[in-house]
Each structure stands twice: as C-alpha cells, then as structure tokens.
C-alpha cells in the first residue's frame, strides 16, 4: 500500500514580473516550503477484484485546521474511521476531518477508477484552496505499462486511450490582494475576489515554458511545455483547481475528450460498447473538473523535396525575438529543415521544430496583471520524427 507524506505549510511563488506571492500549500519534504500545485500523487491500480488503497499522512504546519478531500475517490477514512463533516455547535466548520495545527492525521483512500483527479483542502475551502492547498492525483489502470504498445493508456487496454506522451496541466487563478490579506491576518471580502494571475501548474506564462524543477522557481516545480512528434497521441490532462472555468485549446486544433472527472467516456450496454468520446476545438476546463484528452498533430505532410507548396515567408523582422537576434523558427517552413542563418540572426530553433500555443480563449486570462502575454498559456513544440527521445513527456508509473 503506497504511503504519501504531505505537510501543509506556507511559502512564496514568483511571477514572471518578479513579484513574490505568499501561498499556503503542500510539500512532501519535511521542513520544506509549500509548492504550487502540491506534489502530484500517482497511483497504479491493483488488478481487480483487489481494491487499491493508499494512505496519506497529513501534518499541519499552518495555524488553522487543514483537511484533505478526494473528489472522485471512495471509502475515505481517517485514522481508520469513515470521514465525516465536522460541526461546531451545529455549524459546519469543515467538509471532512481535519488536522489541528501541529497535528498529523492519516487518510486512507480507495481509488474508484483510473483517470485524473484533484485533492484539496475541505476546510474553509474558499480560503484554503485559493491560498494553494490543492494538487492532482493520477490513477493508472492496472495494466499500464509505459512505452508498451496498447498498454500505455489512460483508462486501460481496449479503451481507446493509448498515448505516447502525457502532460498534466493544473489550472488556477490568484488574487494577490487575497494572499496579502491572509499573510497579514486581515479579513478579506470574497465578494471582492479579482484574480490578476492565471496559472498552469502554479506558473504564469512565460514561466510555464521553463523546465520541471528549474532552480529559479523552487516552489513551482512543474513545467507545462508540451513537446511531441507528428502523429503521436498526446494525453493532455487538465485539472481545474481554481473557482473559474477556463476555455483552453492547442491553438488551431481540436482535441478528443476521452475522460471527464476521472471517468472514461464510454458506455457498455448489454456487452455493446458505445464510444462517447468527442472532439472539441475549445475545451471548457471547469472549476473542480478534470478533462482527459488525446491530442494528435498530424501535420500536412509537406516536404520541400517531394511535396513542396508555395510558401511566403514573413519578413524576418517579424520572426526575430528581442534585440539579441533570436528566432523562434528554423529558417524553413518544413518541419525538421533548417535554412541558412541570415546576418544579424544568432540562433534558429533546435531541430527545425514547430511552435504554437496552448492557451485560454478568455483574453484576460492570458495576461499577468493586465500585461499580455502571460497567464494561462504555454507552447507546444512539434519536433521532427525521431528527435525527441524516449522519456520526454512521460510521468512516472507510480510513486
Ligand atoms: Cu487559439
């Protein structure tokens, strides 16, 4: 039975503008700072009929009670007893059993299905979840094997959810005034809630494109840059940890929704399997919801030698970045091909790869305190076939 240790504590996150925001959150390091989002919990299910149970030891290093809820899981117990809403003089004070400041309690959770899920505080959630007390859970099917044809799936063999690479995008929004009020012990009127930052994996664009565990973001360890090759099936897992709904898409492309809230979009009726997955140009990643999608970039198959198309290359000035002469293209409109480096340009992209964004269609959400670009945005890089390597975009099988 896997056991996870989480500490609820505080810390700071950084924004691309150089601001530092006080947060509450979880860490899996004793004495560590809160990270945003909390550590991703990855569980591989046991072969049925065996149940899959995992334990979480929650230690509360904050100065008010903190708890954990596990939406979509079942049979949640704390210290061996079924969890219960907590009342004080008839008033609901927590949706579930909590740890007092300084206390450690143990939740035991039974998985209910493979998929993507959230965990978050169930005590003063309007405050504690906004402050950062949330994270994601990935439950893998019992037959999951990475890189094995037909077995590298989101929901199990035969469910049509095979993937080659996977990316988890935890979505949230932050009102810095709220965080400042909590830091200073002041009251905050939630009716005044006005987010200024929108985040993927606790980071605002362009920090979303920095690698995992980049040293300059010690409390925002998870990157959100999506790297893939043409024709691959990429599993995009969205998890809506905030209180707003976010319309997201890989720019100019559809994705296929295969799972919602950790439930496969499939119906089996008298042995007849009905595929209920569907394509969307924009997916509304709703608050509290998770969306599992398969995304494929097929490209158009054009090759300068065998299948040329007339292409007008934009003016170079429109393709260079900043004053250093960087470019975000390869000098060729064809994937995997590089052109001659013109004078004044110092770099081309790495391998002739193609970039486009994955972003929110709510324009305010792609700003950092009003400054565009930022917020709920990252880039997708499509690399030429065979250049990306085996382990890019592979999360662990389990903890
Ligand atoms: Cu778009």
Boltz pocket constraint, residues with backbone or C-beta under 6 A from the ligand:
constraints:
  - pocket:
      binder: B
      contacts: [[A, 249], [A, 250], [A, 251], [A, 252], [A, 357], [A, 359]]
      max_distance: 6.0
